[in-house]
Amino acid sequence: MSVMKLRSYVVALTFTSAMGVGAGCDVEESEERPLVESEDEADVADDADDALEPRYLAGDCAIAYRSPGYLITVSSGSTYSSPWVQVSAGSRMVARLHRRSFSGGSADIRIQRWNGSSWVNYLSSSGSGARKLVDTKASNAGQYRIQIYTSSAVGVPTRAIFDVVPATCTGLDTCFGASGKNCEGFPNGSCSEQNDGQYRCDITVGANMHDSCCSANQNGSNCGGNGSAICPAPAGSSYKNPYTCCQAEWDHAVGDAAAFRLHKFLLDPVKTGYRRTTLATTVVVGGKVTAKPLPASGANPGAIKAPAGTKLWLPDAQQGWCASGSFTSNGSDATCN
């Protein structure tokens, strides 16, 4: 993390992931801006040092560009402008902002476009409270960036990210792999917000499975749609046709939570999972529905495996869900070593 003290605000850039090249949209990030509007902006542009990584390979959506995860603390009336990126016409652009909700104050995010002589606002954020979103398509090829601005004197951590993906990529999932809906968790509160605006969430094998299944079947069981999606029942299991997609994965997630087969993991609420994203592949072993964890690929972190001391269902542990690769069995369960 690099910290740059500017006149009116502090910008801390946490380089969590960066740029790749994906099918469907061409991007080119510039480390120099076509126009420097102030000395403050020049400092930010000069210090930006985004690393290149392979493209995001999870599922069917290849992220063409993902900015670093910006952790920004701003004071009243100040703005932060990111480095610009070259975007092809028709590409989907997603800018997300999360302001630590229990700290008060307000902040917004917008996408700007270079018109040849100055930066102009392309689209500003919608939504209320701590979470703001801009989700749009580039009408023309050009240079785009995000800008964060505040109307409050309360300077609190504000998280933001800027993605460019093919227009065919759908979905806006967050806290992928955590129990419950996005970063909201279950009603009893399985995700808790931290001082820096990230969330510490309950992670289960079943949640990895269910999120992966729902990413491919938005109308699957408890996927937020209408529940009408029909799939073949998992072969070799006790499930019968007609079968609602993702039912086995949902049952696994509920069972994990009820048996406290879970661990905590820190997640960034602005990191978006596009459809399709896959963390786990459902399999049936000895009549039991379990899953194989998928490894990281490019900017995709892969399955969220369990650390030492975590209780897992034995069939899951046998499929490699312990981060260490070893476990101690105890009846129908296991403990990761």
C-alpha positions as CSV (number, residue, x, y, z in Angstrom):
1,M,0.0,0.0,0.0
2,S,1.3,3.5,-0.9
3,V,0.1,6.6,0.9
4,M,0.2,10.0,-0.7
5,K,-0.6,13.1,1.5
6,L,-2.3,15.6,-0.6
7,R,-3.5,19.1,0.3
8,S,-7.1,18.2,1.3
9,Y,-7.2,14.5,1.6
10,V,-5.3,11.2,2.0
11,V,-5.5,8.5,-0.7
12,A,-4.4,5.1,0.2
13,L,-4.3,2.7,-2.8
14,T,-4.5,-0.9,-1.9
15,F,-3.4,-2.8,-4.9
16,T,-5.7,-5.9,-4.7
17,S,-6.0,-6.6,-8.4
18,A,-5.4,-5.0,-11.7
19,M,-5.7,-5.1,-15.5
20,G,-6.0,-8.0,-17.9
21,V,-7.3,-8.3,-21.5
22,G,-10.6,-10.1,-22.0
23,A,-12.7,-11.0,-25.0
24,G,-15.2,-8.4,-26.1
25,C,-13.7,-5.2,-24.9
26,D,-10.3,-3.6,-25.4
27,V,-8.8,-1.5,-22.7
28,E,-5.6,0.5,-22.2
29,E,-4.8,2.0,-18.9
30,S,-2.7,5.2,-18.9
31,E,-0.3,6.1,-16.1
32,E,-0.4,9.6,-17.4
33,R,-3.5,11.6,-17.8
34,P,-4.4,13.4,-21.0
35,L,-5.1,16.5,-18.9
36,V,-3.7,17.3,-15.4
37,E,-6.3,19.5,-13.7
38,S,-4.2,20.3,-10.6
39,E,-0.9,19.5,-8.9
40,D,-2.8,17.2,-6.6
41,E,-4.0,15.1,-9.5
42,A,-0.5,15.1,-11.0
43,D,0.8,13.6,-7.7
44,V,-1.8,10.8,-7.8
45,A,-1.1,10.1,-11.5
46,D,2.7,10.0,-11.0
47,D,2.4,7.6,-8.0
48,A,-0.1,5.2,-9.6
49,D,1.7,1.9,-10.2
50,D,-0.9,-0.7,-11.3
51,A,0.5,-4.2,-11.8
52,L,-0.4,-6.2,-14.9
53,E,-2.1,-9.6,-14.2
54,P,-3.6,-12.3,-16.4
55,R,-7.2,-11.8,-17.4
56,Y,-10.0,-12.9,-15.0
57,L,-10.9,-16.4,-16.0
58,A,-13.7,-17.4,-13.7
59,G,-16.8,-18.7,-15.4
60,D,-17.8,-17.1,-18.6
61,C,-17.1,-13.4,-17.8
62,A,-13.6,-12.2,-18.6
63,I,-12.9,-8.9,-16.8
64,A,-11.1,-6.7,-19.3
65,Y,-10.0,-4.1,-16.7
66,R,-10.3,-3.9,-12.9
67,S,-8.8,-1.0,-11.0
68,P,-6.9,-1.5,-7.8
69,G,-9.2,-1.5,-4.7
70,Y,-9.2,2.1,-3.7
71,L,-9.3,2.9,0.0
72,I,-9.8,6.6,0.2
73,T,-10.3,9.0,3.1
74,V,-11.6,12.4,1.9
75,S,-12.6,15.6,3.6
76,S,-15.4,18.0,2.8
77,G,-15.6,19.3,-0.7
78,S,-12.6,17.4,-2.0
79,T,-12.5,14.9,-4.9
80,Y,-10.4,12.0,-6.0
81,S,-9.9,11.2,-9.7
82,S,-8.5,7.8,-10.7
83,P,-6.1,7.2,-13.6
84,W,-7.9,6.9,-16.9
85,V,-8.4,3.8,-19.0
86,Q,-9.1,3.4,-22.7
87,V,-12.5,1.7,-23.2
88,S,-14.0,0.3,-26.4
89,A,-17.6,1.2,-27.5
90,G,-20.3,-1.0,-26.0
91,S,-18.3,-2.2,-23.0
92,R,-20.0,-2.4,-19.7
93,M,-18.5,-0.1,-17.0
94,V,-19.2,-0.6,-13.3
95,A,-18.1,1.8,-10.6
96,R,-18.9,1.0,-7.0
97,L,-18.5,2.9,-3.8
98,H,-18.9,1.9,-0.2
99,R,-18.6,4.4,2.6
100,R,-18.3,2.9,6.1
101,S,-22.0,3.0,7.1
102,F,-21.8,3.6,10.8
103,S,-19.5,6.7,10.5
104,G,-22.0,9.2,9.0
105,G,-21.3,11.6,6.2
106,S,-21.8,11.0,2.5
107,A,-19.9,10.3,-0.7
108,D,-20.7,9.7,-4.3
109,I,-19.0,8.3,-7.4
110,R,-19.2,9.1,-11.0
111,I,-17.7,8.0,-14.3
112,Q,-16.1,10.8,-16.4
113,R,-15.1,10.8,-20.1
114,W,-12.4,12.8,-21.8
115,N,-14.0,14.9,-24.6
116,G,-10.7,16.0,-26.2
117,S,-10.2,19.1,-24.1
118,S,-11.6,18.4,-20.6
119,W,-13.2,15.8,-18.4
120,V,-17.0,15.7,-18.5
121,N,-19.4,13.8,-16.3
122,Y,-20.7,10.7,-18.1
123,L,-22.9,9.2,-15.4
124,S,-23.2,9.7,-11.6
125,S,-24.1,7.2,-8.9
126,S,-27.5,6.1,-7.9
127,G,-28.6,4.7,-4.5
128,S,-28.7,6.0,-1.0
129,G,-26.8,5.5,2.2
130,A,-23.4,3.9,2.3
131,R,-23.4,2.1,-1.1
132,K,-23.4,3.8,-4.5
133,L,-23.3,2.3,-8.0
134,V,-22.8,3.4,-11.6
135,D,-23.6,0.6,-14.1
136,T,-23.6,1.7,-17.7
137,K,-22.2,1.1,-21.2
138,A,-19.6,3.1,-23.1
139,S,-21.6,4.8,-25.9
140,N,-18.3,5.6,-27.7
141,A,-14.7,4.4,-27.5
142,G,-12.6,6.8,-25.4
143,Q,-10.8,7.5,-22.2
144,Y,-12.8,7.1,-19.0
145,R,-12.1,7.4,-15.3
146,I,-13.9,7.5,-11.9
147,Q,-14.2,10.4,-9.6
148,I,-15.2,10.3,-5.9
149,Y,-16.6,13.4,-4.3
150,T,-18.1,14.3,-0.9
151,S,-20.5,16.7,0.5
152,S,-19.8,16.1,4.1
153,A,-17.1,17.2,6.6
154,V,-16.9,13.7,8.0
155,G,-13.8,12.1,6.6
156,V,-14.3,8.3,6.9
157,P,-12.9,5.3,4.9
158,T,-14.5,5.1,1.4
159,R,-13.9,2.0,-0.8
160,A,-14.2,2.2,-4.5
161,I,-13.5,0.1,-7.7
162,F,-13.8,0.6,-11.4
163,D,-14.4,-2.4,-13.7
164,V,-14.7,-2.7,-17.5
165,V,-16.3,-6.0,-18.7
166,P,-17.9,-7.3,-21.9
167,A,-21.5,-6.2,-22.3
168,T,-22.5,-9.9,-22.1
169,C,-21.4,-10.1,-18.5
170,T,-24.4,-9.9,-16.2
171,G,-24.9,-9.8,-12.5
172,L,-23.6,-7.5,-9.7
173,D,-22.8,-10.0,-6.9
174,T,-20.7,-9.0,-3.8
175,C,-19.1,-10.9,-1.0
176,F,-19.1,-14.0,-3.2
177,G,-18.7,-17.2,-1.2
178,A,-20.1,-15.8,2.0
179,S,-23.3,-17.0,3.8
180,G,-26.4,-15.0,3.0
181,K,-27.2,-12.5,0.3
182,N,-24.2,-10.5,-1.0
183,C,-22.6,-8.7,2.0
184,E,-25.8,-8.6,4.0
185,G,-25.4,-12.1,5.4
186,F,-28.2,-13.9,7.1
187,P,-30.8,-12.0,9.2
188,N,-28.9,-12.9,12.3
189,G,-25.9,-11.1,11.0
190,S,-23.2,-13.3,9.5
191,C,-21.3,-10.3,8.0
192,S,-19.9,-7.5,10.2
193,E,-18.5,-4.2,8.9
194,Q,-15.0,-3.4,9.9
195,N,-13.4,0.0,10.6
196,D,-12.0,0.2,7.0
197,G,-15.4,-0.6,5.4
198,Q,-14.6,-4.2,4.6
199,Y,-16.8,-7.1,5.9
200,R,-15.9,-10.0,8.0
201,C,-18.2,-12.8,6.9
202,D,-19.1,-16.4,7.6
203,I,-17.8,-18.6,4.9
204,T,-19.0,-22.2,4.3
205,V,-18.4,-24.8,1.6
206,G,-22.1,-24.7,0.9
207,A,-22.1,-20.9,0.3
208,N,-19.2,-21.3,-2.2
209,M,-21.3,-24.0,-3.9
210,H,-24.6,-22.1,-3.8
211,D,-23.1,-18.8,-5.0
212,S,-21.4,-20.6,-7.9
213,C,-24.6,-22.4,-8.9
214,C,-26.7,-19.2,-8.7
215,S,-24.2,-17.3,-10.8
216,A,-25.1,-19.7,-13.6
217,N,-28.8,-20.1,-12.7
218,Q,-30.3,-16.8,-11.4
219,N,-33.7,-18.5,-11.1
220,G,-32.4,-21.4,-9.1
221,S,-33.4,-22.3,-5.6
222,N,-33.0,-19.2,-3.3
223,C,-31.0,-17.4,-5.9
224,G,-33.0,-14.2,-5.8
225,G,-35.0,-15.0,-8.9
226,N,-38.4,-16.7,-9.3
227,G,-37.1,-20.2,-8.5
228,S,-38.4,-21.7,-11.8
229,A,-35.1,-23.0,-13.2
230,I,-35.1,-26.7,-13.7
231,C,-31.9,-28.8,-14.0
232,P,-31.2,-32.5,-14.0
233,A,-31.0,-33.8,-10.4
234,P,-27.4,-34.5,-9.3
235,A,-26.7,-38.0,-10.6
236,G,-26.1,-40.6,-7.9
237,S,-27.7,-38.5,-5.2
238,S,-31.1,-38.8,-3.4
239,Y,-32.5,-35.8,-5.3
240,K,-35.1,-36.7,-7.9
241,N,-36.4,-35.0,-11.1
242,P,-38.1,-32.6,-11.6
243,Y,-35.3,-30.8,-9.7
244,T,-34.9,-27.0,-9.1
245,C,-31.5,-25.8,-10.0
246,C,-29.2,-25.2,-7.0
247,Q,-31.5,-27.0,-4.4
248,A,-28.7,-29.3,-3.3
249,E,-26.2,-26.5,-3.0
250,W,-28.8,-24.5,-0.9
251,D,-29.4,-27.4,1.3
252,H,-25.7,-27.8,1.8
253,A,-25.3,-24.2,2.7
254,V,-28.1,-24.3,5.2
255,G,-26.7,-27.5,6.7
256,D,-23.2,-26.0,7.1
257,A,-24.6,-22.9,8.8
258,A,-26.8,-24.9,11.2
259,A,-23.9,-27.2,12.2
260,F,-21.4,-24.2,12.5
261,R,-19.2,-25.6,9.8
262,L,-17.8,-22.2,9.0
263,H,-15.0,-19.8,9.3
264,K,-14.5,-16.0,9.1
265,F,-13.0,-14.2,6.1
266,L,-12.5,-10.6,5.2
267,L,-14.2,-9.4,2.0
268,D,-14.3,-6.1,0.1
269,P,-17.9,-5.0,-0.5
270,V,-17.0,-3.2,-3.8
271,K,-15.5,-6.2,-5.5
272,T,-18.1,-7.5,-8.0
273,G,-18.7,-11.0,-9.1
274,Y,-20.1,-11.1,-12.6
275,R,-22.1,-14.0,-14.0
276,R,-20.9,-16.5,-14.5
277,T,-18.3,-16.8,-11.7
278,T,-17.5,-20.3,-10.3
279,L,-15.7,-21.0,-7.1
280,A,-16.8,-24.7,-6.7
281,T,-17.9,-27.6,-8.9
282,T,-20.7,-29.7,-7.4
283,V,-19.9,-33.5,-7.4
284,V,-21.6,-36.6,-5.9
285,V,-19.4,-39.0,-4.0
286,G,-20.9,-42.1,-2.5
287,G,-24.4,-40.6,-2.8
288,K,-23.4,-37.4,-1.0
289,V,-23.5,-34.0,-2.7
290,T,-20.2,-32.2,-2.1
291,A,-18.0,-30.0,-4.3
292,K,-14.5,-29.6,-5.6
293,P,-12.9,-26.2,-4.8
294,L,-11.6,-24.4,-7.9
295,P,-8.1,-22.8,-7.8
296,A,-7.4,-19.2,-8.3
297,S,-7.0,-18.1,-12.0
298,G,-5.8,-14.6,-12.9
299,A,-7.6,-12.0,-10.8
300,N,-10.1,-14.6,-9.6
301,P,-9.3,-15.6,-6.0
302,G,-10.9,-19.0,-6.4
303,A,-12.6,-21.0,-3.7
304,I,-12.4,-19.7,-0.2
305,K,-10.8,-22.6,1.7
306,A,-11.0,-23.2,5.4
307,P,-8.1,-22.4,7.8
308,A,-6.8,-24.6,10.6
309,G,-9.3,-25.4,13.3
310,T,-12.4,-25.1,11.0
311,K,-15.0,-27.8,11.3
312,L,-16.1,-29.2,7.9
313,W,-18.4,-32.0,6.7
314,L,-16.1,-35.0,6.1
315,P,-17.0,-35.4,2.4
316,D,-16.0,-31.7,1.9
317,A,-12.7,-32.1,3.7
318,Q,-12.0,-35.1,1.5
319,Q,-12.5,-33.0,-1.6
320,G,-9.8,-30.5,-0.5
321,W,-11.6,-27.7,1.3
322,C,-8.9,-27.4,4.0
323,A,-6.4,-24.8,3.1
324,S,-3.5,-26.9,4.5
325,G,-4.6,-29.9,2.5
326,S,-4.9,-32.0,5.7
327,F,-7.6,-32.7,8.3
328,T,-8.5,-35.0,11.2
329,S,-11.8,-36.9,10.9
330,N,-14.3,-37.0,13.7
331,G,-17.3,-39.1,12.8
332,S,-19.2,-37.4,10.0
333,D,-17.2,-34.2,10.4
334,A,-13.5,-33.2,10.1
335,T,-11.3,-30.5,11.5
336,C,-8.8,-28.8,9.3
337,N,-5.2,-29.1,10.5
